[in-house]
Amino acid sequence: MDLFDYMREQSKDEDSPLASRLRPTTLDEVVGQEHIIGKGKLLYRAIKADKLSSVIFYGPPGTGKTTLAKVIACTTSADFMQINATSAGKKDMEDVISKAKDNAGMYGRKTILFIDEIHRFNKAQQDYLLPFVEDGTVILIGATTENPYFEVNGALISRSVVFELKPLSTDDIKKLIIRAVTDVEKGLGSYKAQIDDDALEFLADISGGDARSALNAIELGVLTTDRSEDGIIHITLDVASECIQKRAVRYDKTGDNHYDTISAFIKSMRGSDPDAAIYYLAKMLYAGEDVKFIARRIMICAAEDVSNADPQALVVATSAAQAVERLGMPEGRIVLAQAAAYVASAPKSNSAISAIDEAMEVVKNEKISGVPNHLRDAHYKSAGKLGHGTGYKYAHDYPKHYVEQQYLPDELVGRKFYNPSDNGYEKTIKEYFRYIHEN
């Protein structure tokens, strides 16, 4: 009996973790992921019609990859088998394929094979599966937290539909927590527990879109909290923060805390206040903010607010983003702090964003004839007959590697998009342009 057979028979087993007991068995019970299983969507229709082809579910932990597999297991008429790539070997796959062939040959039934953590399979294991997926011996459902386009055999990818699962929204997590507290049959309803609004908001936000994390916390809270005099187990903000092992850091019920803090972080870097930037960075890290999200914001700030006033700012920010992914936490905090402090301390200029935004407006709203003839590609046969490349001056043939000639289209001659400031390295750039134009 595999995992899904067991769960069909034992879904009410009180010894199972709450997250396991609450797993939906039908599409209507699934919370979130409307972009792929909303009514009318491809995956919704395929599951409802029991016409599923090979698919790969890709997304962070706790977003419902195994849940969707369980829903399929409970609704399909095909035989459903499951293996975990972290422990399965070639013998396990051979047994599955043998059973699948018997199902098809003797009973005319399809076989769906769910492989959890499919990215853990090495190339040889994935190659072994390929012909059986291709000829329909098995319908593959793969689940992975890693980008399948990097971690899964390209041939398997080409024979599957990749569905990306997103972290659940705060509202989705709140629905699941309320269901967990009130559901008598599968959840904790028989315990007569209540969760305060601020505790609900806190758990929904701090779980970071991970349903399993939120459900584990609420289960721990209900099972370990004494009843009050009114006979009810009250899950307060203090209880919630203790159960998820995070202190509630000035939590905002409206959910604006996330956006307010990241906004203050960016504006502190832009405003050249490294102390404030480090404080808001610490606040986000403590609250469990995604370090990749923080790293992306530092990179954006380096390009938008520092620009060429200090070209090294973007280099530092990009290196930090790569380093924090490789290091993880807690060491990643040091890398992010270095990058945030560097960007905050660097001279500032918004010349790059101003330049590209103005140029984008021109492209969008003005009719331009095209590239001047002398700049057009002249490397193909007969280009000269069209005048392409004729008259082009090769800059390196001239003193200081510069020569005046028209580069912009005729309609834009004299138009300036990039205007370096007098700050940092941009002052040097400005002086260089002045020098070559005057000489």
WOMOUR-V580588 format. One record per backbone hydrogen bond with DSSP energy under -0.5 kcal/mol. CO is the residue of the C=O (numbers start at 1). NH is the residue of the N-H. E is the energy in kcal/mol with one decimal. If there is no record, write none. Layout:
co->(CO & CO)
nh->(NH & NH)
e->(E & E)
This chain:
co->(2 & 3 & 4 & 5 & 6 & 7 & 10 & 13 & 17 & 17 & 18 & 20 & 26 & 27 & 33 & 33 & 34 & 36 & 36 & 38 & 41 & 42 & 43 & 44 & 45 & 46 & 47 & 54 & 55 & 56 & 56 & 57 & 58 & 60 & 62 & 64 & 65 & 66 & 67 & 68 & 69 & 70 & 71 & 72 & 72 & 79 & 79 & 81 & 83 & 83 & 84 & 84 & 89 & 90 & 91 & 92 & 93 & 94 & 95 & 96 & 97 & 98 & 99 & 100 & 101 & 102 & 102 & 103 & 103 & 103 & 104 & 110 & 111 & 111 & 112 & 112 & 113 & 113 & 114 & 114 & 115 & 115 & 116 & 117 & 118 & 122 & 123 & 124 & 125 & 126 & 127 & 129 & 129 & 130 & 131 & 132 & 132 & 133 & 138 & 139 & 140 & 141 & 142 & 143 & 143 & 144 & 147 & 147 & 148 & 153 & 154 & 155 & 156 & 157 & 160 & 161 & 161 & 162 & 163 & 163 & 169 & 170 & 171 & 172 & 173 & 174 & 175 & 176 & 177 & 178 & 179 & 180 & 182 & 183 & 183 & 188 & 189 & 192 & 194 & 196 & 197 & 198 & 199 & 200 & 201 & 202 & 203 & 204 & 205 & 207 & 209 & 209 & 210 & 211 & 212 & 213 & 214 & 215 & 216 & 217 & 218 & 219 & 220 & 221 & 228 & 232 & 232 & 233 & 233 & 234 & 235 & 236 & 237 & 238 & 239 & 240 & 241 & 242 & 247 & 248 & 251 & 252 & 256 & 257 & 258 & 259 & 260 & 261 & 262 & 263 & 264 & 265 & 266 & 267 & 268 & 269 & 273 & 274 & 275 & 276 & 277 & 278 & 279 & 280 & 281 & 282 & 283 & 284 & 285 & 290 & 291 & 292 & 293 & 294 & 295 & 296 & 297 & 298 & 299 & 300 & 301 & 301 & 302 & 302 & 305 & 306 & 307 & 308 & 309 & 310 & 311 & 311 & 312 & 313 & 314 & 315 & 316 & 317 & 318 & 319 & 320 & 321 & 322 & 323 & 324 & 328 & 330 & 331 & 331 & 332 & 333 & 334 & 335 & 336 & 337 & 338 & 339 & 340 & 341 & 342 & 350 & 351 & 352 & 353 & 354 & 355 & 356 & 357 & 358 & 359 & 360 & 361 & 362 & 366 & 372 & 372 & 373 & 373 & 380 & 382 & 383 & 383 & 384 & 387 & 389 & 392 & 393 & 394 & 395 & 398 & 399 & 409 & 410 & 412 & 417 & 418 & 423 & 423 & 424 & 424 & 425 & 426 & 427 & 428 & 429 & 430 & 431 & 432 & 433 & 434 & 435)
nh->(6 & 7 & 8 & 9 & 10 & 11 & 13 & 16 & 20 & 21 & 22 & 23 & 29 & 30 & 36 & 37 & 38 & 43 & 44 & 41 & 45 & 46 & 47 & 48 & 49 & 51 & 50 & 161 & 142 & 58 & 163 & 144 & 165 & 63 & 211 & 68 & 69 & 70 & 71 & 72 & 73 & 74 & 75 & 75 & 76 & 81 & 112 & 114 & 85 & 116 & 87 & 88 & 93 & 94 & 95 & 96 & 97 & 98 & 99 & 100 & 101 & 102 & 103 & 104 & 105 & 106 & 107 & 107 & 108 & 109 & 108 & 79 & 113 & 139 & 81 & 114 & 115 & 141 & 83 & 116 & 118 & 143 & 85 & 120 & 121 & 126 & 127 & 128 & 129 & 130 & 131 & 132 & 133 & 134 & 135 & 137 & 138 & 136 & 140 & 113 & 55 & 115 & 57 & 117 & 118 & 59 & 150 & 151 & 152 & 157 & 158 & 159 & 159 & 160 & 162 & 56 & 163 & 164 & 58 & 165 & 173 & 174 & 175 & 176 & 177 & 178 & 179 & 180 & 181 & 182 & 183 & 188 & 184 & 187 & 189 & 191 & 192 & 233 & 235 & 200 & 201 & 202 & 203 & 204 & 205 & 206 & 207 & 209 & 208 & 210 & 168 & 211 & 214 & 215 & 216 & 217 & 218 & 219 & 220 & 221 & 222 & 223 & 224 & 225 & 231 & 228 & 234 & 194 & 235 & 236 & 196 & 240 & 241 & 242 & 243 & 244 & 246 & 245 & 249 & 250 & 253 & 255 & 260 & 261 & 262 & 263 & 264 & 265 & 266 & 267 & 268 & 269 & 270 & 271 & 273 & 272 & 277 & 278 & 279 & 280 & 281 & 282 & 283 & 284 & 285 & 286 & 287 & 289 & 288 & 294 & 295 & 296 & 297 & 298 & 299 & 300 & 301 & 302 & 303 & 304 & 305 & 306 & 306 & 307 & 349 & 309 & 310 & 311 & 425 & 313 & 314 & 315 & 316 & 317 & 318 & 319 & 320 & 321 & 322 & 323 & 324 & 325 & 326 & 327 & 328 & 332 & 333 & 334 & 335 & 336 & 337 & 338 & 339 & 340 & 341 & 342 & 343 & 344 & 345 & 346 & 354 & 355 & 356 & 357 & 358 & 359 & 360 & 361 & 362 & 363 & 364 & 365 & 366 & 368 & 375 & 376 & 376 & 389 & 383 & 386 & 386 & 388 & 387 & 390 & 392 & 394 & 395 & 397 & 398 & 401 & 402 & 412 & 413 & 415 & 419 & 420 & 426 & 427 & 427 & 428 & 429 & 430 & 431 & 432 & 433 & 434 & 435 & 436 & 437 & 438 & 439)
e->(-2.4 & -2.2 & -2.0 & -1.8 & -2.8 & -0.6 & -2.2 & -1.6 & -0.7 & -2.4 & -2.5 & -1.0 & -1.1 & -1.2 & -1.8 & -2.4 & -1.6 & -0.7 & -0.7 & -2.7 & -2.6 & -2.5 & -2.4 & -2.5 & -2.4 & -2.7 & -0.9 & -2.0 & -2.3 & -0.6 & -2.9 & -2.4 & -3.3 & -1.0 & -2.3 & -2.4 & -1.6 & -2.3 & -2.4 & -2.2 & -2.4 & -2.1 & -0.9 & -0.7 & -2.4 & -0.5 & -3.4 & -3.2 & -0.5 & -2.0 & -1.6 & -2.5 & -1.6 & -2.6 & -2.2 & -2.0 & -2.6 & -2.4 & -2.3 & -2.5 & -2.4 & -2.0 & -2.7 & -2.2 & -2.9 & -3.0 & -0.8 & -1.1 & -0.6 & -2.4 & -0.5 & -2.5 & -0.5 & -2.8 & -2.9 & -0.6 & -0.6 & -2.9 & -2.4 & -0.6 & -0.7 & -2.2 & -2.6 & -2.5 & -1.7 & -2.3 & -2.8 & -1.9 & -1.2 & -1.3 & -0.6 & -0.8 & -1.8 & -2.7 & -2.3 & -1.1 & -1.7 & -0.6 & -0.6 & -2.7 & -2.8 & -2.9 & -3.6 & -0.7 & -2.0 & -1.9 & -1.8 & -1.9 & -2.4 & -2.4 & -2.3 & -0.8 & -0.6 & -1.7 & -0.6 & -2.2 & -0.5 & -0.5 & -2.6 & -0.6 & -2.3 & -2.2 & -2.1 & -1.9 & -2.4 & -2.6 & -2.3 & -2.5 & -2.3 & -2.1 & -2.5 & -3.6 & -0.5 & -0.5 & -2.5 & -2.0 & -1.5 & -1.7 & -3.5 & -2.5 & -2.6 & -2.1 & -2.7 & -2.3 & -1.9 & -3.1 & -1.5 & -0.6 & -1.4 & -1.3 & -2.0 & -0.8 & -1.7 & -2.6 & -2.5 & -1.8 & -2.2 & -2.3 & -2.2 & -2.3 & -2.4 & -2.4 & -1.3 & -1.1 & -2.2 & -2.6 & -0.7 & -3.0 & -0.6 & -1.0 & -2.5 & -2.7 & -2.6 & -1.9 & -2.3 & -1.6 & -2.7 & -0.8 & -0.8 & -1.0 & -0.6 & -1.8 & -3.2 & -2.5 & -2.0 & -2.1 & -2.4 & -2.3 & -2.4 & -2.6 & -1.8 & -1.9 & -2.8 & -2.0 & -2.6 & -1.6 & -2.2 & -2.4 & -2.0 & -2.6 & -2.1 & -2.5 & -2.3 & -2.2 & -2.6 & -2.6 & -1.8 & -2.9 & -1.1 & -1.9 & -2.4 & -2.1 & -1.8 & -1.9 & -2.1 & -2.3 & -2.3 & -2.3 & -1.8 & -3.2 & -2.7 & -0.9 & -0.5 & -1.9 & -2.0 & -1.9 & -1.1 & -0.6 & -3.2 & -2.3 & -0.6 & -0.9 & -2.9 & -2.5 & -2.7 & -2.4 & -2.3 & -2.0 & -2.0 & -2.6 & -2.8 & -1.2 & -1.4 & -2.7 & -2.4 & -2.2 & -1.5 & -1.5 & -1.0 & -2.3 & -2.1 & -2.3 & -2.3 & -2.8 & -2.5 & -2.3 & -2.6 & -2.4 & -1.8 & -1.1 & -2.1 & -2.2 & -2.5 & -2.3 & -2.1 & -2.3 & -2.5 & -1.8 & -1.8 & -2.5 & -2.3 & -2.5 & -2.7 & -0.7 & -1.7 & -0.6 & -1.3 & -2.8 & -1.7 & -0.7 & -0.9 & -1.9 & -1.2 & -1.2 & -1.7 & -0.6 & -0.7 & -2.3 & -1.7 & -2.2 & -1.4 & -1.9 & -1.2 & -2.6 & -0.7 & -0.5 & -1.3 & -0.6 & -1.3 & -0.6 & -1.9 & -2.7 & -2.2 & -2.3 & -2.3 & -2.1 & -2.3 & -2.6 & -2.0 & -1.9 & -1.6)
